[in-house]
Amino acid sequence: MESARAIYDAAGDLLYYEGMVRDITEHEQLLTEIERRNVQLQAAAEVSRAASTLLMPEVLITRAVELIRTYFNFYYVGLFLVDQAGENAVLRAGTGEAGERMLVEGHQLEVGGNSMIGWCVEHGKPRIALDVGAEALRFDNPWLPETRSEMALPLLSREQWCIGAVTVQSMHAAAFSKADIAALQSMTDHLAIALENAWLHERVRRHADELEERVAERTAELTAVNRELESFSYSVSHDLRAPLRSIDGFSQVLLEDYQEQLDALGKDYLHRVRTAAQQMGRLISDLLRLSRTTRGEMHREEVNLSELVQKIAADLCRLQPARKVEFVIMPDLRAYCDGRLLQAVLENLLGNAWKFSAKHDRARIEFGLQAQDGERVYFVRDDGAGFNMAYADKLFGAFQRLHRMTEFEGNGVGLATVQRIIHRHGGRIWAESAVEKGATFYFTLSVQEEEQKGA
């Protein structure tokens, strides 16, 4: 009785008590259900947090089964995953001493076999036994003798493939309410997606490790190759140049000290020997320069290309002051690049423009910049001999020449060097020309250079 009051007659004698009595059983049940629901929500939040933060599959499933057991106070929770053959569900995590022993033994159940887990995996549906004694498919596990209620919940992938199942067991009969079943199935659904994500992360990490290992191996190979190239370069510069210097030097001695004993034909032969030796020396120097452009660290900085071009043009004019060449240089063109390498590019391009315009009485050489499809494109243009565009694919190959040696000197290494330098900067180079109408060489630098200029 919650409240009461006495009722008296006119004489003051007690007649009866009037009061209100309420059965509190319903109220207590409501509080219990609220508390149970709160536990379910806390468990779901913890499982969700673990699924979102743990990217190692084994750690994730172990944490998940422990959380479910702890929050719901179950007798046992285990998680099975289907093997690669799809024939067995293999225990991957289990709570308590029983779970540890079964993991050591490699406990597994046949998919579709005589167990609730096997049925659940085969059909991709939950199976509930509120009284295990009445469950026909149940596997009687000797490690879990006190189980009275059990449910098997499927782990379904995004494509609705069953990748495993969770077993939940209680020591009490009829231990699972509809709310428990719904909450646990929601958790296993979330856990299945988290497992897929963890496996994907693991594959990506493993692939990244393999790539990193391959890169390390490749780097070691390239380092070894570079050491061999450096050794070869030393050998070339020392072992080959020395004999060439001897050939050139002794030929010069013969011409100077024995000129009276030599007839015109002998002198001509010696001049040819000297010319060939000097040409071979230049070729060796060019080959070494070509080799070095692909090695060594690049040092990028802002470089005033216009100033570089002006210095190179002044040097060319000093070498042949009688020539009438007009240089048109766009002022203050800057690039984010390796200044030493870009100087080699411009020396080659401007040197070619100077050389191939030599047969014209007057020449014009231009350096500038133009925008093409939003890209900064530098160019060197001349009005010299030009070339046939049908042979443009040979232009940047080593030892490729589009003109005869009797017309213009050179060994065909310069433009190959230029292309390698431009490629090292992440850019590209191409040319447009017509015979006796000059040539224009265009080149770009990297996206990084473009961003620097746009900043």
Buried (B, 14 or more C-beta within 10 A) or exposed (E): EEEEEEEEEEEEEEEEEEEEEEEEEEEEEEEEEEEBBEBBEEBBEBBBEBBEEBBEBEEBBBBBBBBBBBBBEBBBBBBBBBEEEEEBBBBBBBBBEBBEEBBEEEBBBBBEBEBBBBBBBBEBEBBBBBEBEEBEBBBEBEBBEEBBBBBBBBBBBEEEBBBBBBBBBBBEEEBBEEEBBEBBBBBBBBBBBBBBBBEEEBEEEEEEEEEEEEEEEEEEEEEEEBEEBEEEBEEBEEEEBEEBEEBBEBBBEBBEEEEEEBEEEBBEEBEEBBEBBBBBBEBBBBBBBBBBBEEEEEEBEEBBBBBBBBEBBEEBBEEEEEBEBEBEBBEEBBBBBBBEBBBBBBBBBBBBBBBBBBEBEEBBBBBBBEEEEEEBBBBBBBBBBBBEBEEBEBBBEBEBBBBEEEEBEBBBBBBBBBBBBBBBBEBBBBBBBEEEEBBBBBBBBBEEBBEBEEE
